[in-house]
Amino acid sequence: MKKFVRLDAEALAKAGASSVLAITATAIGGSVALAAAEPDAAEGVDVLDAASGGGRIAVVRVDGPLAQRAAADLCAYVDGYDALSARFALAIEAGEGVLMIVDSPGGDVAGLEEAVGRMKKAKAASGKRVVAYVDELAASAAYWVAAELADEIVIPQAARVGSIGCIGAMIDMTEAAAAEGVRWTVVREPSGKAESHPYAPDTALAQERLGASVKAAAGRFYKAVSNARDLPTKAIRGMNGALFEGREAVSMGLADRIGTLEQAAALALPGKPKNESRKRAAEGDTMKLHA
């Protein structure tokens, strides 16, 4: 069962989020689903058995907002890149192929690239296929993960992918404090120390530094997707952070095909030429989930 929580500035602070996020903007200020589980990185790897043709496919789920480290917080469980990479390593060992089931608005940039690097190394060493299935939403950081790791991305018609880019925000609490009769004095040495302190007026330096961090992270995001999906970085930036559904996502090059969970699982089977895997997926092999 999942729990829902409002994802606002207070919630992000509790989760230890950094100042630069790769998360779809529609998630901020709204309610998001969190996995109701304890942060045990070694648990949660299921295995799918194909009813015809054999093959055991390990399943890695990517649910809800993503943080640098998994934590039991926000009245539930916030998934972390540390836990995700640990589950992925177990899945590589457990299955002949790996299926990533993604339903996430994205999350923090901190820790993401290092975790993706570890997962790509484990995948390369194993030689196993990884297929991502978009179980409603693969946005921002979640899409970054899927794009870099998946040999193919399968998306249902109504699911969405994209929101490629980064955001950052500063909070100016000076007016709120003044309304409560509180006046803060912030003393700095040097003048650029803690430039975005919430109880000091917003400064041009704070905006400049945050803007540089956001731009740098976004540039790395564009490059990662460009390399993974064979798309020009100019075209990726030109998407302007939009989300794309089903067939449009495929036409934009962000996903490979419209399909079901069963079809995505069939594509992860090892030792099959791509065209044969596509044929198996079209025939809709039935799969049984084992705990």
N, C-alpha and C positions, 0 to 999 in steps of 0.2 A: 504494500500500500504506500502511496505517496502522500506527503503533506505539502501544503501550499503556504507560502510566506510572501509578504510584500517585499520586493527587492528595491530598497531605497538606500540613501546614503548611510543611514545607521546600520542597516543590515550588511552593507558592503564593508563598513569599518569593522564590524564584529567578525566577519570572515577573513579579515586581514588583507583585503584587496589593496593592490598597489595603485598608483595614480593613473596608470595607463591600462585600459581595458580593451579587449577584443570581444565585445558583446553587442548583440543587436539592441539598438536604442529603445525599441518597443518593450523590452523586458524591464527596463529601469522605471520604477514607479508603479509597476504592475505586480500581479501575483504570479509566481513561478512555482513549478513543482520541484520538490526535493525528494530524493530517494530516502525512504524511511529505513535506514540501515545503519549499522555501526561502522566506523571507519577501519575495517579490517581489509587491507589491500589484498590479502591472499584468498579472499572468498569471492564467490559470485561468478565463477566461470562455468557456464553450462555447456553441454555438448549435444549437437544435433546429429542424428543418424539418418542417412538417406535410406528410404524404403526400397529404392532400386538403384543398383550400381555401387552400393557400398560407400564407405567414406565417413569419417567422423570429423565434424566441423565444430571447433570451439567458438563460443560466443562471448564477445566482450561488449558490454553495454555502456553507453556514454549518455547519462541522464542529467538534466538540470544544469544549473550554473556551475562553472568550473573554477577552482581556486588553485593556488600553487600547491597547497597541501590539504589532504582530506581532513575534515574535522566534523565532530558531532556538535553542530551549532545551529543557530536560526531555528530552533525547535525541531531539527531533523538532522540530516546528513548532507553536507556539502562535499561533492566529489572533488578530488584533487588529482593533479597530474602525476603525483607520486604513486597514488593508488591505481590510477589508470595504467601507468607503465608497468606496474607490478602485475596487474591482471593480464595485461597483454603478453608479458613474458610467460605466464602460466598457460595462457591460451596457445601460444606458439608450441609449447611442449605437449599440451593435451590433445590437440587436433591435427588432422592432416591438412587443414586449411582453417582460416580464421574469418569469422563474420562479425563485423562491428555494427551494432544496432544503435543508431544515434538519434537522440531527441534532446537537443540542448541549444540554448540561446548563445552559448559561448561563455566567456569569463575573463579571467586575468591573463595578462601577457606574461607576467612573472612565472618562470618555471616551465612555460609551455614549450619553448624551443628545445630546451635541454631534454625534456621528457620525450618529445618527438624524435630527437636524435637517438635516444636509447632504444626506442621502439623500432626505428628504422634499422638500427644495427642488429637487433634481435631477428627481425624479419629477413634481412639479407643473409645472415648466418644460417637460417633455417631453409631458405629457398622456398618457403611456403607462400601460397596466395592469400591475400587479404582482400575481402570485399566489404564495402560499407553499404548499409541499408539505411535510408533516411526514414526513420519512424516518426515523421511529422516535421521535424526541424533540425537542420544542421547549419547553424548560423555562426558567423564570426570565428572565434577560437575553435569551436567544434568543427566547423568546416575546414579550418586550417589543419586540424588533426586528421580528418578524413581524407582530405586531398593529398596529403603527404604520404599517408600509409596505404591507401587503398589502390589495388590494381584496377578495380572498377567501382563506380558509385552507382547504386541502383536507387531509384526514387519513384514512389507512387505519384499518380497524377496530381493529387492535392497537397503533397508535401512541398517543403520549401528549403532552398539552400541559398547561401550567399552572405550578404552583409559583410563584405570583405573590406576591412579597414579597422581603425582603432579610434578610441575616444578617450578623453580625459576631462576631469572637472575639478574645479576648486570651489570650496564653500566659504562664503563671506558671512560670518555670523555677527558682524559688528552692529548692524541695525537691530537684530534680534536681541542682542545683549543690552543695547541701549534702551529698548522697549521694556526690559525687565529692571532697568535702573542699574545696570552693571557696566562699568567702563574698564576695558583692559588696556594695559600699557605693555607693549612688546619692545624689548631692548635687544638689538642685534649687534654682533661683531663677528665677521664683517657685515656690511649692509645687505648682502645677498643671502645671509643665513636664514633658513626657515621662511623663505620668501612668500610661501603660500599659507602661512599660519592663519587659521580660520578666524581668529579674533584680532586680526590686523587688517586694515584696508587692503583690497586687491591692488597689486602693483603690476606695472608693465613688465618688470623682470620676471615675475611669477608666470604671467601669460606667455612670455617668450620661452622660458625654460620648459614649461609644460607642452607648449606647441612643438618645440623641437623633439621632445621625447615621443609625442604622439606621431609626428611625421616620420621619425626614424623607425618606430615599430611598424607603422603601416607600410613603409617601404620594404621591410623584411617580409611582411605578410604578402605583399604583391609578388615579390620575387619567388617566395616559396610556392605559391599557387601557380605562377608562371612556369616554373620548372616542373612541377608535378603534373600539370594539366596541359602543358605545351601551348600556352596562350601568351600573347604579348602582354607585358606589364602595363602598357598604355591602355589596352583593351580592358584589363582588370580594373584599373583605376577609373576608367570611363564608365564602369558599372555604377559608380557613385554610391557604393554601399547598399545597393538594392538587394532585396530578396526575390528569388525567381521560383515559380512553381513548375513542377512536373516537366512537361514537354519544352517549355521555354528554358528551363534549366539545362536540359539536354542540348537544345539548339545553341545556347550560349557557351557550351563546352564545360559547364560546371558539374554535370552528371553524364553518365554514359548511356543509360537506358531507363525506360519506364518498366517497372516490374514489381513483383510481390516479394514478401519475405522468403517464401519457398524458392523462388527463382534466384534470389540473391544468394541463398545458401548453396544452391546447386552450382553456381558460378565459382564458389570457393573450393570446389572439389579439386584435388590435385591430379596431375597427369593427364589432363584433358586439353586438347587444342581449344583455342578460344571459340571457334565456330561450333565445336561439339558442345561446349559448355552453354553456348547461346541456345542451341537446339534443345538441350536438356531443360534449360530454364523455361523455354517456350512451352514444353510439354508439361511443366508444372509438377515436378517430382514432389511427392508427399514426404514430409519430414516429421519425426517424432522427437519431442523434447524430453531429455532425461535430466533429472536433478543431479 
